[in-house]
């Protein structure tokens, strides 16, 4: 098949035909390297995309036409060492998608599904899937931009430790600069603390019993309380309440979204909820697309790709909190949900990455969003798998990702930094980083990236991302152990929390220049072997301006909440709150109706620090002296 064969135009509309002819005319005046001449391009496509239908291949060529000149120039100036990203653009055309078409398409994918690149690492696939159930549980973390450590509230208070500034994340404890809202899973109840008077409001909000389920979380926005979570398999509830009167909270609406709750974000008064839907067995026209309030969404709000082996949906719903009686928009894309996936949400876009292949390429989606509306997805591919959503970051329109590529279960792996433009075209890469090690943590800040790999030591890498087409590793530091969470501290330092010989470890790294990459201070917790802060960034309280760092430490039956300050090159203990003892909220563990130590939060409002232990108590301390000011019972 040749690009100048007229018979390939049969399935195209007039606009696409003209684009192809224009590409052909323009290419005749350019001396093109042999490797990317049309005949060879078609051979590569046919070899790589043998399972994709002819009309989809042509749509890809049409999409490449818009960047053909850039590709040719790049090759002519010698940028040929970079691995090209295989595009899998959505093949949806106006009026093409119907329930009949979608059901037929999905059944064809299901019938050939279940393939993996190599079975030896299947156990890792399921480990990743289990560890990414929702934001309340196994999540990794770092924050972004200048006001790192600031939560969803303003300067005089600290609420949730979020990844992207101005993009709020759901949590089990929130504050609005006066009131603290506490999710009590065991009681299916919202406790409210008035920080002006340091009292619990007597009439708390009793929520429906389904909210006792482990993955429910909440948002506070003006006079709205939003609770989102799954209470039965394959369904998520979004409940919106009026909290104008704190002693008489009223439900406004509940929206039922198909799928298991995965994560959500809130920006500019809109809440965006993502669920994952696994497809098993034959689908029909009556159940081939996601349901919203018991009804199928429009087939035009669905995108399907051929390049999946275990088809499922990622279902996104937007809710306008100023008009919560109905959804603002909905959109669904197919993805290999059965093997786990990762998401990252910037100020303008939702990125979704499958984790099917550990030694090959995975599908990458980008869905732009604004004011409650979703754009159609564009797609690309990335080599290797993503450990979590903090391995992704968007800056100045570029997506930066760090992935781990493992060819066999015995090793032969490497780590890769890849940079994409706004259309998910690969523009830059660093390959073969830290062979036979794996990414454990990452964070990006402006034109600088940091990530940690691990096998026997803890290499902290610093990467200069100023030129997206030519990223450079500026520094590398090896120390024992590894950090699972990275967080910027001031202009030139990074804090890491992780483990060394199965013991908890807190580290301060100096990263100002290449020569200054060194570990300034460490604090090893010989009596503690675990902290939720290593996998759940929302369980980590950190504020550079206030010089406070707080998290839960666990060892067998000894549980404390520790607060530190960084002074004179060491972590100084400021406060310790004992959480041990009989507490039915926690002794129920992760069972239905029970709580988790991952739910404990530290925050401040004004001059008071609040250590919130849901279902038990709130401990108050002066933010300067860290002297205890009293307790408020939540039992």
N, C-alpha and C positions, 0 to 999 in steps of 0.2 A: 504493500500500500504506500502510495506516494502522496505528498502534500499537494502536488499539481495534478493528480488524477481527478478528473471531473466527477467520477462516480462516488467519491466520498462526500460530495455536497448534497447527496440525496436527502439525508435526514436533517439538514440544517435549514433555518429560516433565512430570509434574504439578508438580514443584518449580519448574521454569522458568516454567510457566504462572502459578503463584501469584505469582512474583516480578514478572512483567509486569503482572498485575492490580494488585498492590500499588503499583507505580510509577504506574499510571494513576490509582488512587484518590488517592494523595498529591499528584499533580500537579494534580488538579482544585481543590485548595485554595490553590494558589500562582499568583500573577500572573506568568506567564512571558513574557519578551521575545519578540517576534514571530519573531526569527531562530532561536530554539532551540525553538519549539513542535514537537510530534511530526511534523506534516506536513512542515515544513521540514527537520527532522533527516533524515527518510526520503529527501527529495529530495537532500540532500547525500550521504547514504550511497550512493544509487543512482547518482549521478553519479561519485563517487570510487571506488566499489567495484564497478563494473559486471561485473568478472570473478569476483566472489566469489559463491558459491552462496547461495541464500536462507537456508538453515539457519545458515550462518556469520554472515550479517548479523544474524540474530536473536540469536545467541549474543553478538555484540558489544553489542547493545542491552541484553541482560540484564546483561552486565558493566558497562555504563555505569550501570545502575540503582543499583548500590552507591554511586556517587559523584554521582548526579543532584542531590542537594540542594546539594553543594559547587559544582557547575557553575552552578546557578541563582543561588546567593548571590554567586558571583564576578562574574557578569554584572551583577547588580543593584547591586553596589557599584562598578562601573565598570571591572573588569579585563577589558575587551573587546579590548584592543590586542594580546593575545598570540595567536600562531598555535597552534591546537589540534593535538595529536599524533593522527594517525590510528592507532587501535589495530588490531592484527592478532592478536588472542588466538588461541591454539591451539584448534582445533575438535575435539580428540580427546575422545571419550566412552568411558566404560568399556565394554570389549568390542567397540568399533567397529573397531579396527585389526587386520587380518589380513595375511598375506603377499600374498594376492590383492588386497586393497584397496590396499595400499601400491604394489604393482607397477603396478596400473592408474592410480593417482593420479600416480605419478612419470612414467609414459609420456605421460600427457596434458600434464604440465608440460614434458617434454623436447621434445615435438612442437611446442610453441609458443615454445620458448626462443630464446635468442640475441639478444633485444632489448636495446638500451641507450637511455638517455634521449637522448643525442646522440653521434654517432659521432666528431666532431672531436677529442674527448679520449680516444679509445680507447687511444692510446699511453700516456697517463698511467695508465690502469687496469692495463695490463700491467706498467708500471714499478713500481706499488705492489705488485702480486702477486709480482713477482720479488724485491722488496726485503723481503718478509715471509715468507721460507721457513722460518726457525726462529730460535730465540733466539741461536744461536751466530753468526749472520751479521747481516744488516742490521736492527738494532733501535735505537730511539731511547730517551732516558731521562731520568728524574729519580726521586728517592726521596721518601718521604712520612713525615710525622710527626716526632717529636722526635729520635729516634736516627738521623737521616740519616747515611749513610756507614757505618753498621754493617752488617756482612754477616750471614751465617747463624750465626756463632759469637758468643761473649759478649765481655765488656769487654776481656779480655786478648789478643784476637786479632781479626783482620779477614780475612774470606774474600770472599764475593761481594757486590758492590754491587747490592742488590735494590730493587725498586720499593716494595713494601708491607712494613712491619715485620711479622715473624713469618710471612711467607709466602715460603718459600725458593724460589730459582730454580736450575735446573740450570746447570752451567758445566763448563768443561774443566779447571779447577783448583779444589780445595776444601781446607779444613783443618778439623780437629776440635779445635783448641787444642793439639794436640801433633804430629800427623802431617799432612803435606801430600800430597795425592793429585793426580797429574798425568796427564792423558790424553795419551798419545802417539799421535796419529792415524796417523802413518806406520808405526809398529811394531805397532799394534793392542795396546797395552800400557798398563798403569797403573804408573807409577813412584811409589814411596812414600818420602818423606823424613821421618826421625825428627828433629824439631827439638830434642829434648832433647840429642841428641848431634851434630846437624848432619851426619848421614850418610844416604846412600841405602841402604835395606834391600836386601840382596844379592839376594834372591829376589823379583823383581817379578812382578806378576800379568799373565800372558799371556792376553789376551782373544781371542775368536773374530775371524777376519779381517774379518767384516762391519763391525766397529766402527772400521775405518779410514775409513769413509765420513764425509764432512765434517760432517754435522749431529748426530753422536752427542754426548751430554752426560751428566753424572753428578750424583748426590746422595750425600752421606754422612749417615747417621743412626744414631747409636750404633754397633752392630757390623754395619751393613748398608751395602753399596755398591750403588747402583742405576745402571745405564747404560741410556739410552733413545736410540734413533735408528733411522733407516730404512736398510736395506742393499739392498733391492730396491724398485722402484717400487710404491707403493700398499701397503706393509706396514711396520709399525714393531715393533721388538722392545723389550721391557722385561725386562732381565735383572737379577736380584737375587742378590747374593753375600754370603756370610758372611765378614767380615773380622776375626773375633776373633783369629785368628793371622795377622799381617801377612805372614809368609813362606809361608803356605799358604792362600791365598784359595780358597774353594770356592763353586761355583755352586749356588744353592738352586732357582731356577726361572727359566724364560724364558716370557714371555707374548707371543703374537703378536696384534697389534692392526691391523686393516685401516686403510689410509690412510697418507698421507705425514706424517711427524712435523712438527708445527707448533710446539708449545710445551708446557710442563708447569710444575707448581708442586708444592711439598711443604708440608704443614701438619699438625702434631700427629701425625706418624708415618704419614701417608697421602700417596701420590703421585698426582697427578691429571694425566693425559696427554691432550692434544688432538691429533687428526689430522684432516686434511681429505681428503675422498674426492670426486673428480669423477665424475659419471655421464655416460657417453657411449653413445649407441645405446640400443636397447631393453633394458629390464631385465625379468627374469622373477621368478617367486615364489621361485626358488632363489638369487637374488643381489640382491634389492631392498632389503635392510637390511645394515648393516655386519657384518662377520665378526669373531669373537673366538676365537682358537685354532682357526680353520678352520670354525667353526660360526656360523650367523646368530644374532644376538641376538634376544630376544623382540620381536615387533612392538609390544608395549605399552611398550617403552622407546624408541620413536621418535616424534617430533613433526614434522608436515609443515605448511607454510604455502603458500597459493596464490600469494603475492606474490613470486615469484622467476622470473627469466628464464633462468638457467643453473644448474639444480638440482644440488646436491651435498650431502654430509653433513659436518657437524662432529661428530666422534665422540669422546666423552669417556669415559675409563676410569679407575677409582679402584683403587689397590692398597694394601692394609694391610700395612705392612712387618713387623708382628708376626705376620701370617698370609699370607705371600706365595704360598702354593700355589695360590691362586685369586684372582680379582678381587673387590673389595668391591661394585662396582656399575658399570654402564655406561649410557650415555644418548646419543642421537643426535638432532640437529635438522637440518632442511634449510636451506641457505643458498646464496647465489650465490657459490660458491667460485671459479668461473672468472674472476671479476673482482677477486679479492682481498678480504680482510676483515681486521678488527682485533679483537683480544681484550684484555680487561683483567680481572685477577683480584684481587678484594678479599679481605678476611679471611673473607667469608661467601658470596660469589657470583662466578660467571663471567659476564662480559658479552661478547657477540659482536655485531659490527656489520658489515653488508655494505658494500661500497664500489662498488656498481653505478652509482649515480647521483651525478654530480658537481653537477648542477643540479636536484636534486629531493630526494626522501626515500629513506632507506635503512632497512632492517629492523634493529631492535635487539632482541636477546634478553637475558634474565637467567635464569640457572640457579643457584639456591641450592645450596650444598653444605655438608655437615657430617659429620665422622666417616666419610668414605668413601661417603656417600650423596648422590645428586642428586635435586633436586625437579624436577617438570615445569616446562618453560620458560614464562615469560610474555614477551610481546613488545610492542613499540611501534615508533615511527618517529622518525628524527632527520633534520633537513635537512642536506644536504651530506655530504662524505666526511671520514673521520678519518685523519690522517697516520700515526698509530701509537698504541699502547696507553697511552702516557703523556699523551695528550690526554684520557684518561678517569680519573675518580677518584671514589671513594665516601667519604662522610663523614656520620656521623649519619643513615644511611639514605638519603641523597640521592646520586644520581649526577650528577656535573658533567662536561660534555663541551664541547670546543671543536672546531668543524668549519669547513671551507672550502667555500663554495658558489660554483660557477662555472657560469654559465648558458651561455656559449659559449667556444670555444677562444680567441677574441680578447680575452677579459676579462669585464667586467661581473660581476665576482665580489665576494664579501664574506666575512666571517668571523662565526661565530655562537657564542655561549656559551649552552648549554641546560642546565637543571637539571630532573631527574626525581625523583619520589618513589619509594618502594620498589616500587610497582606499575608503574613506567615511565609514569606520567602526567606530562605536562609541567606544571611549576609555575612556572618562571621562565625568562627569556630576555633576552639582550642581542643585538640584531640590528644589521646594517650596521656591523660593526667593520672598520676598515682596508680600505676598498674597493679591489678589484683587487690585493690582496696575498694571500699564502698563509701558513698556519700552518707554522712551521718547528720550534718546540719548545714544550713546556709543562711545568708542574709545579704541583701543588696541595699546600698545607700548612695543615691546619685550615680556618679560614674565609677563607683567602686563596688566590687563584690567580694564577699568572704565565704569560704566554705571549708568544711572539715571532712577529711576522709579518714578511714580507720581500718587497720588490720592488727598491727601490734603497737603502733605509736599513733600519735594524734597530730597529723600535719594540718596546720592552719594555713590556708592559701589566701593571698590577697591578689586581686585581679584588677587591672586598670581597664575600664570599659569606655574610655573617652572616645575612641574610634571604634564604632560598632563592627566595622569590617576587619579590624585588626586588634582584637583584645590581647592583652599581654599580662602574664603572671609577673607580679612585682616582688612578691615575697613569699617565703615558705618557712614555717616554723614547726619542728618536730619535738613533741614532748610525750611522756607516758599518758596513757588513757585516751579519752576522746570526749568531745563536747557534743551534746545532743541539742542544745539550744544556744543561739548566738544573739547578742543584743548590743547595739551601739551604746557606748558610754562616753559622752562628750564628743570632741572632734577627732581624737586620735586613739581612742581605746575601744576595745570590744570585750564584753563579758561573755564567758561561756560556762554553762552548767552541764555536767555530765558525770562520767564515772572513771575511776581508776582502780583496777583490781576489785571490782564489784562494790566499791565504796563511793559515796557521793562526793563530788568535787566541784568547787567553784573557782574559776580562774579569771584573772584580768590580763588581757593582752594589750601591749602597746603596738600600734599599727601605723603610726604617723608617716614613717618613711620605710623604705625597704630595709635599711640598716637597723631600724629601731624595732623590727618585728621580734618581740621577746615577751616572755611571760613575766609580768611585773609582780604578781601576787597569786597565791593559791590558798584555798581553805579546804582541807580534807576533813570529811565527816566520818571518823572511824566508827562512831556509834550508829550511823545511819546508812542504810543501803539503798534508799529509794526516795524519789520525790516526783509527784505528779507534774511538777514544773518542767521536767525533762522532756515530756511528750505533749503537754497541754500548755501552750503559751499563756492562756488566760488564767492559769493558776500561778503565774509569776508576776508579782508586783514589783515594778522598777520605775524610778523617777530620778533622773540625773539632777535636776534643779533642787529637789528636796533631799537628795543623797540618801535614798532608801531603797533597799532590795529585800523582798520578802517572799517566802515560799514555805511549803509544808515539808517536813523531814520525817521519814518513817523508818522504823526498824522494829520488826516483830510487833509487840504491843506498845512500843514507845512511839508516840506521835506528838510532834510539836510544830508550832508555827514560829519560824525564826525571822527576825528582821536585822539586817546589817547595814552599815554605812561603810563607804570606802574612804579611808583616811590614812595618810602617810604610808602609802603603798601596802596597805593591808586591809582585809575585811574585818571590821570591828563589830562585834555582837552588840546590838542595842536593846533587843527585847526577845523574850521567849515565852510563848503561850503553850501550856500543856493541854493537849487534846486527848490524852489517854484516859482510860477508865471505861466504865459501863456507859455506853451510849447506843441505844437501840437504832438510832438513825444510821449509824455506821456499821454496827455489828451485823446488820442484814446484808452487808456487802453490796455486791452488784446484782442481787436478786431483785425481782419485781417489787417495787415499793420501798427499796432501800436506797441509801445514799452512798456517796463515794468521797474519799478524802480529796479527790480532784475537784470537789465542789467548794472547798474552803477558799475564801478570798480575802485579800487585804486591799484596802482602799483608804482614801482620805477625803474628808470634806472640811474645808476651812483649816483650823488648827488641830484637828483631831484625826488620828488614825483609827480605823475600825477593822478588827479582825473578825470576819463573819463566818461562823460555824453553823450552817443551816441545821435546823432541827434541834439546836442546843442553845447557843448563846452568841452575843456580840460583845467582844472585849474592846474597850476604848482606851486610847492612850494619847498623851500630848505629843504632837508631831515633832517638837523640838527636843524635849527631855526624854521622851518615850516612857514616861512614868504613867502607870495605869490610872485611869480616871473612873473606872467602874465597869459594870457589866449590865447587859440587858438580856433577860431570859427569852428564849424562843421555844421552849418546850411546852 
